[in-house]
């Protein structure tokens, strides 16, 4: 079967915001965060 990756991404953040996001606990209900350069 296929893995539907989009369903696993609960939020997208910019590369500039990534250090703050990954250094803090996940938000309630957060599954995965996708870091997108140029977002």
mmCIF file of the N, C-alpha and C atoms, coordinates in Angstrom:
data_MODEL
# 
_entry.id   MODEL 
# 
loop_
_atom_site.group_PDB 
_atom_site.id 
_atom_site.type_symbol 
_atom_site.label_atom_id 
_atom_site.label_alt_id 
_atom_site.label_comp_id 
_atom_site.label_asym_id 
_atom_site.label_entity_id 
_atom_site.label_seq_id 
_atom_site.pdbx_PDB_ins_code 
_atom_site.Cartn_x 
_atom_site.Cartn_y 
_atom_site.Cartn_z 
_atom_site.occupancy 
_atom_site.B_iso_or_equiv 
_atom_site.pdbx_formal_charge 
_atom_site.auth_seq_id 
_atom_site.auth_comp_id 
_atom_site.auth_asym_id 
_atom_site.auth_atom_id 
_atom_site.pdbx_PDB_model_num 
ATOM 1   N N  . UNK A 1 1  ? 0.804  -1.183 0.000  1.00 0.00 ? 1  UNK A N  1 
ATOM 2   C CA . UNK A 1 1  ? 0.000  0.000  0.000  1.00 0.00 ? 1  UNK A CA 1 
ATOM 3   C C  . UNK A 1 1  ? 0.856  1.259  0.000  1.00 0.00 ? 1  UNK A C  1 
ATOM 4   N N  . UNK A 1 2  ? 0.198  2.341  -0.187 1.00 0.00 ? 2  UNK A N  1 
ATOM 5   C CA . UNK A 1 2  ? 0.857  3.654  -0.199 1.00 0.00 ? 2  UNK A CA 1 
ATOM 6   C C  . UNK A 1 2  ? 0.788  4.300  1.176  1.00 0.00 ? 2  UNK A C  1 
ATOM 7   N N  . UNK A 1 3  ? 1.807  5.060  1.504  1.00 0.00 ? 3  UNK A N  1 
ATOM 8   C CA . UNK A 1 3  ? 1.787  5.893  2.705  1.00 0.00 ? 3  UNK A CA 1 
ATOM 9   C C  . UNK A 1 3  ? 1.375  7.289  2.269  1.00 0.00 ? 3  UNK A C  1 
ATOM 10  N N  . UNK A 1 4  ? 0.303  7.794  2.844  1.00 0.00 ? 4  UNK A N  1 
ATOM 11  C CA . UNK A 1 4  ? -0.177 9.133  2.510  1.00 0.00 ? 4  UNK A CA 1 
ATOM 12  C C  . UNK A 1 4  ? 0.484  10.133 3.458  1.00 0.00 ? 4  UNK A C  1 
ATOM 13  N N  . UNK A 1 5  ? 1.643  10.643 3.025  1.00 0.00 ? 5  UNK A N  1 
ATOM 14  C CA . UNK A 1 5  ? 2.475  11.506 3.856  1.00 0.00 ? 5  UNK A CA 1 
ATOM 15  C C  . UNK A 1 5  ? 1.753  12.785 4.262  1.00 0.00 ? 5  UNK A C  1 
ATOM 16  N N  . UNK A 1 6  ? 0.965  13.356 3.379  1.00 0.00 ? 6  UNK A N  1 
ATOM 17  C CA . UNK A 1 6  ? 0.270  14.618 3.680  1.00 0.00 ? 6  UNK A CA 1 
ATOM 18  C C  . UNK A 1 6  ? -0.596 14.509 4.930  1.00 0.00 ? 6  UNK A C  1 
ATOM 19  N N  . UNK A 1 7  ? -1.165 13.335 5.175  1.00 0.00 ? 7  UNK A N  1 
ATOM 20  C CA . UNK A 1 7  ? -2.008 13.148 6.357  1.00 0.00 ? 7  UNK A CA 1 
ATOM 21  C C  . UNK A 1 7  ? -1.196 13.164 7.649  1.00 0.00 ? 7  UNK A C  1 
ATOM 22  N N  . UNK A 1 8  ? 0.109  12.910 7.557  1.00 0.00 ? 8  UNK A N  1 
ATOM 23  C CA . UNK A 1 8  ? 0.971  12.883 8.739  1.00 0.00 ? 8  UNK A CA 1 
ATOM 24  C C  . UNK A 1 8  ? 1.508  14.260 9.109  1.00 0.00 ? 8  UNK A C  1 
ATOM 25  N N  . UNK A 1 9  ? 1.426  15.220 8.190  1.00 0.00 ? 9  UNK A N  1 
ATOM 26  C CA . UNK A 1 9  ? 1.973  16.559 8.422  1.00 0.00 ? 9  UNK A CA 1 
ATOM 27  C C  . UNK A 1 9  ? 0.891  17.438 9.030  1.00 0.00 ? 9  UNK A C  1 
ATOM 28  N N  . UNK A 1 10 ? 1.119  17.848 10.283 1.00 0.00 ? 10 UNK A N  1 
ATOM 29  C CA . UNK A 1 10 ? 0.106  18.657 10.963 1.00 0.00 ? 10 UNK A CA 1 
ATOM 30  C C  . UNK A 1 10 ? 0.365  20.151 10.813 1.00 0.00 ? 10 UNK A C  1 
ATOM 31  N N  . UNK A 1 11 ? 1.599  20.517 10.443 1.00 0.00 ? 11 UNK A N  1 
ATOM 32  C CA . UNK A 1 11 ? 1.868  21.934 10.178 1.00 0.00 ? 11 UNK A CA 1 
ATOM 33  C C  . UNK A 1 11 ? 3.159  22.072 9.398  1.00 0.00 ? 11 UNK A C  1 
ATOM 34  N N  . UNK A 1 12 ? 3.285  23.185 8.685  1.00 0.00 ? 12 UNK A N  1 
ATOM 35  C CA . UNK A 1 12 ? 4.483  23.498 7.913  1.00 0.00 ? 12 UNK A CA 1 
ATOM 36  C C  . UNK A 1 12 ? 5.076  24.778 8.475  1.00 0.00 ? 12 UNK A C  1 
ATOM 37  N N  . UNK A 1 13 ? 6.409  24.807 8.600  1.00 0.00 ? 13 UNK A N  1 
ATOM 38  C CA . UNK A 1 13 ? 7.085  25.991 9.128  1.00 0.00 ? 13 UNK A CA 1 
ATOM 39  C C  . UNK A 1 13 ? 8.238  26.363 8.209  1.00 0.00 ? 13 UNK A C  1 
ATOM 40  N N  . UNK A 1 14 ? 8.643  27.625 8.302  1.00 0.00 ? 14 UNK A N  1 
ATOM 41  C CA . UNK A 1 14 ? 9.770  28.090 7.493  1.00 0.00 ? 14 UNK A CA 1 
ATOM 42  C C  . UNK A 1 14 ? 11.080 27.597 8.099  1.00 0.00 ? 14 UNK A C  1 
ATOM 43  N N  . UNK A 1 15 ? 12.120 27.627 7.306  1.00 0.00 ? 15 UNK A N  1 
ATOM 44  C CA . UNK A 1 15 ? 13.445 27.232 7.769  1.00 0.00 ? 15 UNK A CA 1 
ATOM 45  C C  . UNK A 1 15 ? 13.894 28.126 8.921  1.00 0.00 ? 15 UNK A C  1 
ATOM 46  N N  . UNK A 1 16 ? 13.541 29.413 8.869  1.00 0.00 ? 16 UNK A N  1 
ATOM 47  C CA . UNK A 1 16 ? 13.905 30.345 9.943  1.00 0.00 ? 16 UNK A CA 1 
ATOM 48  C C  . UNK A 1 16 ? 13.230 29.984 11.267 1.00 0.00 ? 16 UNK A C  1 
ATOM 49  N N  . UNK A 1 17 ? 12.004 29.453 11.213 1.00 0.00 ? 17 UNK A N  1 
ATOM 50  C CA . UNK A 1 17 ? 11.265 29.092 12.426 1.00 0.00 ? 17 UNK A CA 1 
ATOM 51  C C  . UNK A 1 17 ? 11.615 27.702 12.950 1.00 0.00 ? 17 UNK A C  1 
ATOM 52  N N  . UNK A 1 18 ? 12.292 26.900 12.158 1.00 0.00 ? 18 UNK A N  1 
ATOM 53  C CA . UNK A 1 18 ? 12.562 25.508 12.515 1.00 0.00 ? 18 UNK A CA 1 
ATOM 54  C C  . UNK A 1 18 ? 13.288 25.324 13.852 1.00 0.00 ? 18 UNK A C  1 
ATOM 55  N N  . UNK A 1 19 ? 14.351 26.092 14.159 1.00 0.00 ? 19 UNK A N  1 
ATOM 56  C CA . UNK A 1 19 ? 15.039 25.866 15.437 1.00 0.00 ? 19 UNK A CA 1 
ATOM 57  C C  . UNK A 1 19 ? 14.126 26.017 16.655 1.00 0.00 ? 19 UNK A C  1 
ATOM 58  N N  . UNK A 1 20 ? 13.242 27.000 16.629 1.00 0.00 ? 20 UNK A N  1 
ATOM 59  C CA . UNK A 1 20 ? 12.321 27.210 17.750 1.00 0.00 ? 20 UNK A CA 1 
ATOM 60  C C  . UNK A 1 20 ? 11.313 26.068 17.823 1.00 0.00 ? 20 UNK A C  1 
ATOM 61  N N  . UNK A 1 21 ? 10.806 25.659 16.681 1.00 0.00 ? 21 UNK A N  1 
ATOM 62  C CA . UNK A 1 21 ? 9.783  24.608 16.639 1.00 0.00 ? 21 UNK A CA 1 
ATOM 63  C C  . UNK A 1 21 ? 10.345 23.278 17.140 1.00 0.00 ? 21 UNK A C  1 
ATOM 64  N N  . UNK A 1 22 ? 11.515 22.887 16.662 1.00 0.00 ? 22 UNK A N  1 
ATOM 65  C CA . UNK A 1 22 ? 12.061 21.579 17.039 1.00 0.00 ? 22 UNK A CA 1 
ATOM 66  C C  . UNK A 1 22 ? 12.652 21.558 18.438 1.00 0.00 ? 22 UNK A C  1 
ATOM 67  N N  . UNK A 1 23 ? 12.942 22.717 19.009 1.00 0.00 ? 23 UNK A N  1 
ATOM 68  C CA . UNK A 1 23 ? 13.501 22.748 20.362 1.00 0.00 ? 23 UNK A CA 1 
ATOM 69  C C  . UNK A 1 23 ? 12.428 22.837 21.441 1.00 0.00 ? 23 UNK A C  1 
ATOM 70  N N  . UNK A 1 24 ? 11.157 22.901 21.056 1.00 0.00 ? 24 UNK A N  1 
ATOM 71  C CA . UNK A 1 24 ? 10.046 22.956 22.006 1.00 0.00 ? 24 UNK A CA 1 
ATOM 72  C C  . UNK A 1 24 ? 9.181  21.712 21.869 1.00 0.00 ? 24 UNK A C  1 
ATOM 73  N N  . UNK A 1 25 ? 8.424  21.392 22.921 1.00 0.00 ? 25 UNK A N  1 
ATOM 74  C CA . UNK A 1 25 ? 7.526  20.233 22.834 1.00 0.00 ? 25 UNK A CA 1 
ATOM 75  C C  . UNK A 1 25 ? 6.484  20.432 21.733 1.00 0.00 ? 25 UNK A C  1 
ATOM 76  N N  . UNK A 1 26 ? 5.978  19.343 21.173 1.00 0.00 ? 26 UNK A N  1 
ATOM 77  C CA . UNK A 1 26 ? 4.950  19.472 20.131 1.00 0.00 ? 26 UNK A CA 1 
ATOM 78  C C  . UNK A 1 26 ? 3.672  20.087 20.676 1.00 0.00 ? 26 UNK A C  1 
ATOM 79  N N  . UNK A 1 27 ? 2.946  20.772 19.807 1.00 0.00 ? 27 UNK A N  1 
ATOM 80  C CA . UNK A 1 27 ? 1.656  21.333 20.179 1.00 0.00 ? 27 UNK A CA 1 
ATOM 81  C C  . UNK A 1 27 ? 0.656  20.194 20.329 1.00 0.00 ? 27 UNK A C  1 
ATOM 82  N N  . UNK A 1 28 ? -0.411 20.391 21.106 1.00 0.00 ? 28 UNK A N  1 
ATOM 83  C CA . UNK A 1 28 ? -1.414 19.330 21.255 1.00 0.00 ? 28 UNK A CA 1 
ATOM 84  C C  . UNK A 1 28 ? -1.952 18.873 19.892 1.00 0.00 ? 28 UNK A C  1 
ATOM 85  N N  . UNK A 1 29 ? -1.947 17.587 19.672 1.00 0.00 ? 29 UNK A N  1 
ATOM 86  C CA . UNK A 1 29 ? -2.448 17.028 18.421 1.00 0.00 ? 29 UNK A CA 1 
ATOM 87  C C  . UNK A 1 29 ? -1.461 17.045 17.269 1.00 0.00 ? 29 UNK A C  1 
ATOM 88  N N  . UNK A 1 30 ? -0.272 17.599 17.499 1.00 0.00 ? 30 UNK A N  1 
ATOM 89  C CA . UNK A 1 30 ? 0.712  17.688 16.427 1.00 0.00 ? 30 UNK A CA 1 
ATOM 90  C C  . UNK A 1 30 ? 1.308  16.316 16.144 1.00 0.00 ? 30 UNK A C  1 
ATOM 91  N N  . UNK A 1 31 ? 1.385  15.974 14.872 1.00 0.00 ? 31 UNK A N  1 
ATOM 92  C CA . UNK A 1 31 ? 1.935  14.685 14.471 1.00 0.00 ? 31 UNK A CA 1 
ATOM 93  C C  . UNK A 1 31 ? 3.354  14.890 13.947 1.00 0.00 ? 31 UNK A C  1 
ATOM 94  N N  . UNK A 1 32 ? 3.491  15.584 12.844 1.00 0.00 ? 32 UNK A N  1 
ATOM 95  C CA . UNK A 1 32 ? 4.788  15.887 12.241 1.00 0.00 ? 32 UNK A CA 1 
ATOM 96  C C  . UNK A 1 32 ? 4.764  17.307 11.720 1.00 0.00 ? 32 UNK A C  1 
ATOM 97  N N  . UNK A 1 33 ? 5.931  17.941 11.765 1.00 0.00 ? 33 UNK A N  1 
ATOM 98  C CA . UNK A 1 33 ? 6.083  19.291 11.227 1.00 0.00 ? 33 UNK A CA 1 
ATOM 99  C C  . UNK A 1 33 ? 7.012  19.192 10.027 1.00 0.00 ? 33 UNK A C  1 
ATOM 100 N N  . UNK A 1 34 ? 6.622  19.808 8.939  1.00 0.00 ? 34 UNK A N  1 
ATOM 101 C CA . UNK A 1 34 ? 7.433  19.836 7.733  1.00 0.00 ? 34 UNK A CA 1 
ATOM 102 C C  . UNK A 1 34 ? 8.095  21.204 7.629  1.00 0.00 ? 34 UNK A C  1 
ATOM 103 N N  . UNK A 1 35 ? 9.428  21.209 7.521  1.00 0.00 ? 35 UNK A N  1 
ATOM 104 C CA . UNK A 1 35 ? 10.167 22.458 7.354  1.00 0.00 ? 35 UNK A CA 1 
ATOM 105 C C  . UNK A 1 35 ? 10.313 22.703 5.860  1.00 0.00 ? 35 UNK A C  1 
ATOM 106 N N  . UNK A 1 36 ? 9.851  23.885 5.425  1.00 0.00 ? 36 UNK A N  1 
ATOM 107 C CA . UNK A 1 36 ? 9.845  24.216 4.006  1.00 0.00 ? 36 UNK A CA 1 
ATOM 108 C C  . UNK A 1 36 ? 10.681 25.471 3.781  1.00 0.00 ? 36 UNK A C  1 
ATOM 109 N N  . UNK A 1 37 ? 11.872 25.334 3.158  1.00 0.00 ? 37 UNK A N  1 
ATOM 110 C CA . UNK A 1 37 ? 12.654 26.526 2.845  1.00 0.00 ? 37 UNK A CA 1 
ATOM 111 C C  . UNK A 1 37 ? 11.855 27.458 1.935  1.00 0.00 ? 37 UNK A C  1 
ATOM 112 N N  . UNK A 1 38 ? 11.923 28.746 2.217  1.00 0.00 ? 38 UNK A N  1 
ATOM 113 C CA . UNK A 1 38 ? 11.230 29.731 1.395  1.00 0.00 ? 38 UNK A CA 1 
ATOM 114 C C  . UNK A 1 38 ? 9.752  29.875 1.693  1.00 0.00 ? 38 UNK A C  1 
ATOM 115 N N  . UNK A 1 39 ? 9.280  29.253 2.776  1.00 0.00 ? 39 UNK A N  1 
ATOM 116 C CA . UNK A 1 39 ? 7.856  29.351 3.124  1.00 0.00 ? 39 UNK A CA 1 
ATOM 117 C C  . UNK A 1 39 ? 7.528  30.707 3.661  1.00 0.00 ? 39 UNK A C  1 
# 
